[in-house]
């Protein structure tokens, strides 16, 4: 499950930016970019759980 967290956090960041920038509130741009930045940090952290495709010899 952890290897799917990268794509989940990237999609959450994109959705946050899409929804947050549609509102015409005063701080919506800053807030949405801040939350998206946090999601991108988490996505970068969980990239270490993505398998690299190399098989270990048995």
Secondary structure, DSSP 8 states (H G I E B T S, - for coil): -GGGHHHHHHHHHHHHHHHHTTS--SSHHHHHHHHHHHHHHHHHHGGGGS--S-----
